[in-house]
Amino acid sequence: MKHTFIVDHNVVQFAVAGTNDQEDDDLTCAAVIRAIAKNCHRVPKTEAIHQRQLSKLAVEQSRSSFPLAGIMANVWRGVLQNAVKSPWVQEADLPDLDAECRQQVKKDDHDFLQLAIHQQAPLITTDGPLQAAIAQLGAAREWDWKAIPPDEALPIAEEPGDE
């Protein structure tokens, strides 16, 4: 079954770096990115998210000592450039966030949150405070979606897509 995910830029960054948020060697984010690409899951994006992820790819690839940094960056670029795997969502179509969401979630993460709500899809992120904030939001309970860490996303992403 194909799944839809919203992928936070930190997951992309750590996939290319081959690390986790503690800067320890960790291939979980890389495995998630690879599984999403391999199994043809959907990763919708807005223009702002697309640009931010491309920027993170370029920065991390240039500074990473991870031997697979270039390969991981190219895998994610391939996903982003595939209209079937990564369809565009117009920012004007995203829902407004209520006051509780705007207060609990950092402004930098509003677009990921809005896209996750719009798509009714889990947000894969390594950002613990963001995961906690989303778990507490009434919006998350109302719309039945959540933020999940890469290790929880990996088994879902490894499920083969149909078609």
GROMACS elastic network, one bead per residue, 0.5 to 0.9 nm:
[ bonds ]
;  ai    aj funct       b0    kb
    1    41     6  0.85245   500
    1   159     6  0.68934   500
    1   160     6  0.63234   500
    1   162     6  0.50589   500
    1   163     6  0.86119   500
    2    39     6  0.75646   500
    2    40     6  0.69617   500
    2    41     6  0.51208   500
    2    42     6  0.72061   500
    2   157     6  0.86463   500
    2   159     6  0.79017   500
    2   160     6  0.72416   500
    2   162     6  0.60865   500
    2   163     6  0.86489   500
    3    36     6  0.87360   500
    3    40     6  0.85220   500
    3    41     6  0.51556   500
    3    42     6  0.61614   500
    3    43     6  0.86398   500
    3   121     6  0.82514   500
    3   156     6  0.78493   500
    3   157     6  0.73967   500
    3   159     6  0.86869   500
    3   161     6  0.76152   500
    4    41     6  0.59564   500
    4    43     6  0.58035   500
    4    44     6  0.75798   500
    4   119     6  0.77305   500
    4   120     6  0.84205   500
    4   121     6  0.57469   500
    4   122     6  0.75643   500
    5    36     6  0.86511   500
    5    41     6  0.75682   500
    5    42     6  0.62994   500
    5    43     6  0.52044   500
    5    44     6  0.74352   500
    5   116     6  0.78923   500
    5   119     6  0.84651   500
    5   120     6  0.89719   500
    5   121     6  0.54328   500
    5   122     6  0.55010   500
    5   123     6  0.61389   500
    5   124     6  0.69344   500
    5   153     6  0.88480   500
    5   157     6  0.87842   500
    6    42     6  0.85220   500
    6    43     6  0.57159   500
    6    44     6  0.66578   500
    6    45     6  0.77194   500
    6   112     6  0.70044   500
    6   113     6  0.87751   500
    6   115     6  0.72189   500
    6   116     6  0.60325   500
    6   119     6  0.83554   500
    6   121     6  0.64724   500
    6   122     6  0.61345   500
    6   124     6  0.61014   500
    6   125     6  0.87409   500
    7    10     6  0.82635   500
    7    11     6  0.66586   500
    7    12     6  0.75170   500
    7    33     6  0.89806   500
    7    43     6  0.70551   500
    7    44     6  0.88087   500
    7    45     6  0.89132   500
    7   112     6  0.79644   500
    7   122     6  0.84999   500
    7   123     6  0.58380   500
    7   125     6  0.66590   500
    8    11     6  0.56659   500
    8    12     6  0.70625   500
    8    49     6  0.85611   500
    8    53     6  0.83584   500
    8   109     6  0.84138   500
    8   112     6  0.68338   500
    8   123     6  0.68061   500
    8   124     6  0.59529   500
    8   125     6  0.52092   500
    8   126     6  0.80100   500
    8   127     6  0.86921   500
    9    12     6  0.51269   500
    9    13     6  0.61877   500
    9    14     6  0.87320   500
    9    49     6  0.79645   500
    9    52     6  0.71590   500
    9    53     6  0.55314   500
    9    56     6  0.69981   500
    9    57     6  0.88956   500
    9   125     6  0.78706   500
   10    14     6  0.61083   500
   10    15     6  0.84315   500
   10    21     6  0.83642   500
   10    53     6  0.87831   500
   10    56     6  0.83057   500
   10   125     6  0.66115   500
   10   126     6  0.65405   500
   10   127     6  0.76431   500
   11    14     6  0.52291   500
   11    15     6  0.60188   500
   11    16     6  0.86875   500
   11    20     6  0.85633   500
   11    29     6  0.56269   500
   11    30     6  0.81443   500
   11    32     6  0.85978   500
   11    33     6  0.82392   500
   11   124     6  0.72505   500
   11   125     6  0.59405   500
   11   126     6  0.64263   500
   11   149     6  0.89671   500
   11   150     6  0.74463   500
   12    15     6  0.50770   500
   12    16     6  0.63718   500
   12    17     6  0.86197   500
   12    29     6  0.71216   500
   12    30     6  0.78401   500
   12    33     6  0.74920   500
   12    53     6  0.70742   500
   12    56     6  0.74131   500
   12    57     6  0.70553   500
   12    72     6  0.87153   500
   12    73     6  0.81331   500
   12    76     6  0.76452   500
   13    16     6  0.54358   500
   13    17     6  0.62152   500
   13    18     6  0.85942   500
   13    19     6  0.87429   500
   13    29     6  0.85358   500
   13    53     6  0.82067   500
   13    56     6  0.60267   500
   13    57     6  0.64386   500
   13    59     6  0.86638   500
   13    60     6  0.61523   500
   13    61     6  0.86065   500
   13    73     6  0.89606   500
   14    18     6  0.56933   500
   14    19     6  0.52322   500
   14    20     6  0.56886   500
   14    21     6  0.73179   500
   14    23     6  0.86135   500
   14    26     6  0.83029   500
   14    27     6  0.82674   500
   14    28     6  0.86188   500
   14    29     6  0.60033   500
   14    30     6  0.72512   500
   14    60     6  0.83722   500
   14   126     6  0.89657   500
   15    18     6  0.52457   500
   15    19     6  0.69485   500
   15    20     6  0.82731   500
   15    26     6  0.85793   500
   15    27     6  0.68235   500
   15    28     6  0.74348   500
   15    31     6  0.76231   500
   15    32     6  0.81127   500
   15    33     6  0.69968   500
   15    69     6  0.77807   500
   15    72     6  0.66056   500
   15    73     6  0.80733   500
   16    19     6  0.80694   500
   16    29     6  0.83319   500
   16    30     6  0.67953   500
   16    57     6  0.71177   500
   16    60     6  0.64136   500
   16    61     6  0.63092   500
   16    64     6  0.72900   500
   16    66     6  0.72971   500
   16    68     6  0.72780   500
   16    70     6  0.73106   500
   16    71     6  0.81464   500
   16    72     6  0.53816   500
   16    73     6  0.58502   500
   17    20     6  0.82151   500
   17    23     6  0.87823   500
   17    25     6  0.85529   500
   17    26     6  0.88756   500
   17    27     6  0.88465   500
   17    30     6  0.85315   500
   17    60     6  0.64228   500
   17    61     6  0.73152   500
   17    63     6  0.84321   500
   17    64     6  0.53874   500
   17    65     6  0.72446   500
   17    66     6  0.56315   500
   17    67     6  0.89496   500
   17    68     6  0.83706   500
   17    69     6  0.61168   500
   17    72     6  0.88004   500
   18    23     6  0.87539   500
   18    24     6  0.84173   500
   18    25     6  0.59228   500
   18    26     6  0.55932   500
   18    27     6  0.52845   500
   18    28     6  0.81045   500
   18    29     6  0.75293   500
   18    30     6  0.65859   500
   18    64     6  0.83512   500
   18    65     6  0.87040   500
   18    66     6  0.57572   500
   18    67     6  0.85400   500
   18    68     6  0.77875   500
   18    69     6  0.73191   500
   19    22     6  0.76422   500
   19    23     6  0.53039   500
   19    24     6  0.52649   500
   19    27     6  0.63770   500
   19    28     6  0.81533   500
   19    29     6  0.79015   500
   19    30     6  0.87187   500
   19    66     6  0.84961   500
   20    23     6  0.52005   500
   20    24     6  0.56936   500
   20    25     6  0.66651   500
   20    26     6  0.55275   500
   20    27     6  0.78678   500
   20    28     6  0.78876   500
   20    29     6  0.76200   500
   20   126     6  0.79700   500
   21    24     6  0.75077   500
   21   126     6  0.68967   500
   21   127     6  0.82506   500
   22    25     6  0.88092   500
   23    26     6  0.82241   500
   26    29     6  0.75625   500
   26    30     6  0.83117   500
   27    30     6  0.51172   500
   27    31     6  0.60068   500
   27    32     6  0.86402   500
   28    31     6  0.50302   500
   28    32     6  0.62271   500
   28    33     6  0.87189   500
   28   150     6  0.63942   500
   28   151     6  0.63438   500
   28   154     6  0.75199   500
   29    32     6  0.50449   500
   29    33     6  0.62497   500
   29    34     6  0.85635   500
   29   126     6  0.89315   500
   29   150     6  0.58913   500
   29   151     6  0.79247   500
   29   154     6  0.83104   500
   30    33     6  0.51765   500
   30    34     6  0.61007   500
   30    35     6  0.85424   500
   30    72     6  0.67693   500
   31    34     6  0.50493   500
   31    35     6  0.59867   500
   31    36     6  0.85232   500
   31   150     6  0.88290   500
   31   154     6  0.70691   500
   31   158     6  0.88280   500
   32    35     6  0.51154   500
   32    36     6  0.61175   500
   32    37     6  0.86008   500
   32   150     6  0.66016   500
   32   151     6  0.81337   500
   32   153     6  0.69739   500
   32   154     6  0.51396   500
   32   155     6  0.85725   500
   32   157     6  0.63756   500
   32   158     6  0.77645   500
   33    36     6  0.52221   500
   33    37     6  0.62693   500
   33    38     6  0.85792   500
   33    72     6  0.77877   500
   33    75     6  0.76310   500
   33    76     6  0.67856   500
   33    79     6  0.89744   500
   33   154     6  0.88028   500
   33   157     6  0.84419   500
   34    37     6  0.51712   500
   34    38     6  0.59477   500
   34    39     6  0.84512   500
   34    72     6  0.76736   500
   34    75     6  0.70212   500
   34    76     6  0.80763   500
   34   157     6  0.88126   500
   34   158     6  0.89081   500
   35    38     6  0.50149   500
   35    39     6  0.58330   500
   35    40     6  0.81713   500
   35    41     6  0.83285   500
   35   154     6  0.74254   500
   35   156     6  0.89920   500
   35   157     6  0.54179   500
   35   158     6  0.52385   500
   35   159     6  0.82254   500
   35   160     6  0.87044   500
   36    39     6  0.54717   500
   36    40     6  0.59394   500
   36    41     6  0.51989   500
   36    42     6  0.76272   500
   36    43     6  0.82720   500
   36    79     6  0.83636   500
   36    85     6  0.88679   500
   36   154     6  0.87552   500
   36   157     6  0.54397   500
   36   158     6  0.72873   500
   37    40     6  0.53004   500
   37    41     6  0.67246   500
   37    42     6  0.87550   500
   37    75     6  0.70458   500
   37    76     6  0.75371   500
   37    78     6  0.81117   500
   37    79     6  0.60843   500
   37    85     6  0.79244   500
   37   157     6  0.89778   500
   38    41     6  0.80310   500
   38   158     6  0.84178   500
   38   160     6  0.82611   500
   38   161     6  0.87326   500
   39   157     6  0.72862   500
   39   158     6  0.69662   500
   39   159     6  0.71048   500
   39   160     6  0.51320   500
   39   161     6  0.50341   500
   39   162     6  0.84000   500
   40    79     6  0.85914   500
   40    84     6  0.84254   500
   40    85     6  0.60907   500
   40   160     6  0.80481   500
   40   161     6  0.60123   500
   40   162     6  0.86015   500
   41    85     6  0.61621   500
   41    86     6  0.86485   500
   41   157     6  0.73122   500
   41   160     6  0.86362   500
   41   161     6  0.65508   500
   42    79     6  0.87745   500
   42    84     6  0.72760   500
   42    86     6  0.57044   500
   42    87     6  0.76189   500
   43    79     6  0.79191   500
   43    80     6  0.78547   500
   43    85     6  0.59767   500
   43    87     6  0.70801   500
   44    80     6  0.86009   500
   44    85     6  0.74962   500
   44    88     6  0.59231   500
   44    89     6  0.65858   500
   44   115     6  0.79575   500
   44   119     6  0.80017   500
   45    48     6  0.80697   500
   45    49     6  0.59341   500
   45    50     6  0.60103   500
   45    80     6  0.81230   500
   45    86     6  0.64141   500
   45    87     6  0.64064   500
   45    88     6  0.52881   500
   45    89     6  0.58237   500
   45    90     6  0.85140   500
   45   112     6  0.88264   500
   45   115     6  0.75764   500
   46    49     6  0.52301   500
   46    50     6  0.60071   500
   46    51     6  0.85759   500
   46    87     6  0.85982   500
   46    88     6  0.57416   500
   46    89     6  0.51194   500
   46    90     6  0.60277   500
   46    91     6  0.61069   500
   46   111     6  0.82597   500
   46   115     6  0.79017   500
   47    50     6  0.50572   500
   47    51     6  0.61430   500
   47    52     6  0.85759   500
   47    88     6  0.75499   500
   47    89     6  0.79558   500
   47    90     6  0.76429   500
   47    91     6  0.76108   500
   48    51     6  0.52677   500
   48    52     6  0.61467   500
   48    53     6  0.86175   500
   48    91     6  0.83780   500
   48   111     6  0.80045   500
   49    52     6  0.50998   500
   49    53     6  0.60844   500
   49    54     6  0.85663   500
   49   111     6  0.74067   500
   49   112     6  0.75618   500
   50    53     6  0.53006   500
   50    54     6  0.62296   500
   50    55     6  0.86308   500
   50    80     6  0.73677   500
   51    54     6  0.51630   500
   51    55     6  0.61396   500
   51    56     6  0.86409   500
   52    55     6  0.50931   500
   52    56     6  0.61919   500
   52    57     6  0.86064   500
   53    56     6  0.50052   500
   53    57     6  0.60841   500
   53    58     6  0.86439   500
   53    77     6  0.89981   500
   54    57     6  0.50176   500
   54    58     6  0.62784   500
   54    59     6  0.87261   500
   54    73     6  0.89188   500
   54    76     6  0.89587   500
   54    77     6  0.74663   500
   54    80     6  0.88359   500
   55    58     6  0.52208   500
   55    59     6  0.62576   500
   55    60     6  0.85445   500
   56    59     6  0.52169   500
   56    60     6  0.59079   500
   56    61     6  0.82173   500
   57    60     6  0.53378   500
   57    61     6  0.57886   500
   57    62     6  0.84159   500
   57    73     6  0.58793   500
   57    74     6  0.88793   500
   57    76     6  0.84034   500
   57    77     6  0.83237   500
   58    61     6  0.52721   500
   58    62     6  0.61729   500
   58    63     6  0.87897   500
   58    73     6  0.79564   500
   59    62     6  0.53874   500
   59    63     6  0.64748   500
   59    64     6  0.85046   500
   60    63     6  0.53082   500
   60    64     6  0.56239   500
   60    69     6  0.80079   500
   60    73     6  0.86794   500
   61    64     6  0.53270   500
   61    65     6  0.83885   500
   61    66     6  0.86547   500
   61    69     6  0.56401   500
   61    70     6  0.61546   500
   61    72     6  0.87878   500
   61    73     6  0.67696   500
   62    65     6  0.86535   500
   62    69     6  0.86774   500
   62    70     6  0.87910   500
   64    67     6  0.81958   500
   64    69     6  0.64657   500
   64    70     6  0.89962   500
   65    68     6  0.85823   500
   65    69     6  0.73800   500
   66    69     6  0.52484   500
   66    70     6  0.85841   500
   67    70     6  0.76854   500
   67    71     6  0.85412   500
   68    71     6  0.51781   500
   68    72     6  0.60348   500
   68    73     6  0.84974   500
   69    72     6  0.52276   500
   69    73     6  0.60739   500
   69    74     6  0.85571   500
   70    73     6  0.50914   500
   70    74     6  0.61037   500
   70    75     6  0.85629   500
   71    74     6  0.50984   500
   71    75     6  0.61077   500
   71    76     6  0.87122   500
   72    75     6  0.50130   500
   72    76     6  0.63113   500
   72    77     6  0.85724   500
   73    76     6  0.53018   500
   73    77     6  0.61244   500
   73    78     6  0.85676   500
   74    78     6  0.59942   500
   74    79     6  0.85984   500
   75    78     6  0.51202   500
   75    79     6  0.64271   500
   75    80     6  0.88368   500
   76    79     6  0.50126   500
   76    80     6  0.62103   500
   76    81     6  0.85723   500
   77    80     6  0.50524   500
   77    81     6  0.60774   500
   77    82     6  0.86215   500
   78    81     6  0.51559   500
   78    82     6  0.62194   500
   79    82     6  0.52932   500
   79    83     6  0.82872   500
   79    84     6  0.88236   500
   79    85     6  0.60300   500
   79    86     6  0.62502   500
   80    83     6  0.75348   500
   80    85     6  0.73143   500
   80    86     6  0.53623   500
   80    87     6  0.82945   500
   81    84     6  0.89242   500
   81    85     6  0.82142   500
   81    86     6  0.69897   500
   81    87     6  0.89648   500
   82    85     6  0.53755   500
   82    86     6  0.57291   500
   82    87     6  0.76631   500
   83    86     6  0.51577   500
   83    88     6  0.75359   500
   84    87     6  0.58967   500
   89    92     6  0.85112   500
   89    93     6  0.71104   500
   89    94     6  0.79401   500
   89   115     6  0.80946   500
   90    93     6  0.53827   500
   90    94     6  0.71343   500
   91    94     6  0.53629   500
   91    95     6  0.88046   500
   91   111     6  0.83679   500
   91   114     6  0.89823   500
   91   115     6  0.85313   500
   92    95     6  0.81314   500
   93   118     6  0.80221   500
   94   111     6  0.83199   500
   94   114     6  0.57693   500
   94   115     6  0.63002   500
   94   117     6  0.80982   500
   94   118     6  0.59294   500
   95   114     6  0.59638   500
   95   115     6  0.80690   500
   95   117     6  0.74083   500
   95   118     6  0.64947   500
   96   114     6  0.71988   500
   97   100     6  0.79174   500
   97   101     6  0.57646   500
   97   102     6  0.62300   500
   97   110     6  0.78603   500
   97   113     6  0.84444   500
   97   114     6  0.69635   500
   97   139     6  0.89382   500
   98   101     6  0.54056   500
   98   102     6  0.63404   500
   98   103     6  0.87092   500
   98   139     6  0.84457   500
   99   102     6  0.50851   500
   99   103     6  0.60685   500
   99   104     6  0.85771   500
  100   103     6  0.51830   500
  100   104     6  0.60793   500
  100   105     6  0.84499   500
  100   137     6  0.71316   500
  100   138     6  0.81570   500
  100   139     6  0.86643   500
  101   104     6  0.52362   500
  101   105     6  0.58094   500
  101   106     6  0.89726   500
  101   110     6  0.82716   500
  101   113     6  0.86751   500
  101   133     6  0.83700   500
  101   134     6  0.80213   500
  101   137     6  0.67109   500
  101   138     6  0.85629   500
  101   139     6  0.76752   500
  102   105     6  0.56437   500
  102   106     6  0.72875   500
  102   107     6  0.71529   500
  102   110     6  0.73835   500
  103   106     6  0.75062   500
  103   107     6  0.87421   500
  104   130     6  0.83528   500
  104   133     6  0.56744   500
  104   134     6  0.77915   500
  104   136     6  0.86228   500
  104   137     6  0.78060   500
  105   108     6  0.82642   500
  105   109     6  0.65532   500
  105   110     6  0.67816   500
  105   113     6  0.83910   500
  105   129     6  0.85213   500
  105   130     6  0.64137   500
  105   133     6  0.62711   500
  105   134     6  0.74860   500
  106   109     6  0.55077   500
  106   110     6  0.67682   500
  106   130     6  0.78055   500
  107   110     6  0.52397   500
  107   111     6  0.81894   500
  108   111     6  0.73077   500
  108   112     6  0.84452   500
  109   112     6  0.53959   500
  109   113     6  0.62782   500
  109   114     6  0.86908   500
  109   130     6  0.80204   500
  110   113     6  0.50457   500
  110   114     6  0.60238   500
  110   115     6  0.85307   500
  111   114     6  0.50328   500
  111   115     6  0.60659   500
  111   116     6  0.84947   500
  112   115     6  0.51341   500
  112   116     6  0.60813   500
  112   117     6  0.86128   500
  112   123     6  0.73512   500
  113   116     6  0.50858   500
  113   117     6  0.62043   500
  113   118     6  0.85527   500
  113   123     6  0.75512   500
  113   134     6  0.84374   500
  113   147     6  0.89201   500
  114   117     6  0.51500   500
  114   118     6  0.60640   500
  114   119     6  0.85736   500
  115   119     6  0.59951   500
  115   120     6  0.81569   500
  115   121     6  0.82539   500
  115   123     6  0.87995   500
  116   119     6  0.52052   500
  116   120     6  0.55667   500
  116   121     6  0.51235   500
  116   122     6  0.62604   500
  116   123     6  0.60502   500
  116   145     6  0.76318   500
  116   146     6  0.82684   500
  116   147     6  0.87518   500
  117   121     6  0.69308   500
  117   122     6  0.86907   500
  117   139     6  0.83282   500
  117   140     6  0.80212   500
  117   143     6  0.71476   500
  117   145     6  0.73582   500
  118   121     6  0.79662   500
  119   122     6  0.86252   500
  120   143     6  0.70273   500
  120   144     6  0.74581   500
  120   145     6  0.59960   500
  120   146     6  0.88778   500
  121   144     6  0.88997   500
  121   145     6  0.60686   500
  121   146     6  0.76168   500
  121   147     6  0.89032   500
  122   145     6  0.56368   500
  122   146     6  0.51504   500
  122   147     6  0.55015   500
  122   148     6  0.66223   500
  122   153     6  0.86123   500
  123   131     6  0.87579   500
  123   145     6  0.82051   500
  123   146     6  0.63876   500
  123   148     6  0.61007   500
  123   149     6  0.83809   500
  124   146     6  0.87411   500
  124   147     6  0.58248   500
  124   148     6  0.50265   500
  124   149     6  0.55939   500
  124   150     6  0.59975   500
  124   152     6  0.86717   500
  124   153     6  0.67161   500
  125   128     6  0.78522   500
  125   130     6  0.79646   500
  125   131     6  0.74132   500
  125   147     6  0.66215   500
  125   148     6  0.61451   500
  125   149     6  0.52323   500
  125   150     6  0.65275   500
  126   130     6  0.84522   500
  126   131     6  0.80419   500
  126   148     6  0.79169   500
  126   149     6  0.53614   500
  126   150     6  0.67376   500
  127   130     6  0.53085   500
  127   131     6  0.63028   500
  127   132     6  0.87860   500
  127   149     6  0.79356   500
  128   131     6  0.50484   500
  128   132     6  0.61775   500
  128   133     6  0.85688   500
  128   149     6  0.81674   500
  129   132     6  0.50660   500
  129   133     6  0.60493   500
  129   134     6  0.85733   500
  130   133     6  0.50619   500
  130   134     6  0.61095   500
  130   135     6  0.85088   500
  130   147     6  0.76467   500
  131   134     6  0.52859   500
  131   135     6  0.61580   500
  131   136     6  0.87908   500
  131   146     6  0.76633   500
  131   147     6  0.51391   500
  131   148     6  0.67060   500
  131   149     6  0.79041   500
  132   135     6  0.51041   500
  132   136     6  0.64028   500
  132   137     6  0.88617   500
  132   147     6  0.83160   500
  133   136     6  0.52788   500
  133   137     6  0.64014   500
  134   137     6  0.51367   500
  134   138     6  0.84264   500
  134   139     6  0.81369   500
  134   140     6  0.63067   500
  134   146     6  0.65505   500
  134   147     6  0.65185   500
  135   138     6  0.82407   500
  135   140     6  0.65356   500
  135   141     6  0.78192   500
  135   146     6  0.65351   500
  135   147     6  0.73558   500
  136   139     6  0.86642   500
  136   140     6  0.76075   500
  136   141     6  0.82788   500
  137   140     6  0.54510   500
  137   141     6  0.69030   500
  137   142     6  0.88145   500
  138   141     6  0.51831   500
  138   142     6  0.60202   500
  138   143     6  0.85645   500
  139   143     6  0.59769   500
  139   144     6  0.80999   500
  139   145     6  0.86361   500
  140   143     6  0.53466   500
  140   144     6  0.55685   500
  140   145     6  0.54119   500
  140   146     6  0.60559   500
  140   147     6  0.89598   500
  141   144     6  0.50936   500
  141   145     6  0.70727   500
  141   146     6  0.83050   500
  142   145     6  0.83666   500
  143   146     6  0.89597   500
  148   151     6  0.81520   500
  148   152     6  0.61727   500
  148   153     6  0.64779   500
  149   152     6  0.55381   500
  149   153     6  0.63902   500
  149   154     6  0.88539   500
  150   154     6  0.59600   500
  151   154     6  0.53545   500
  151   155     6  0.76628   500
  152   155     6  0.65961   500
  152   156     6  0.75313   500
  153   156     6  0.53582   500
  153   157     6  0.60469   500
  153   158     6  0.86106   500
  154   157     6  0.50102   500
  154   158     6  0.60181   500
  154   159     6  0.88152   500
  155   158     6  0.50930   500
  155   159     6  0.66789   500
  156   159     6  0.54728   500
  156   160     6  0.89509   500
  157   160     6  0.77681   500
  157   161     6  0.88961   500
  158   161     6  0.87464   500
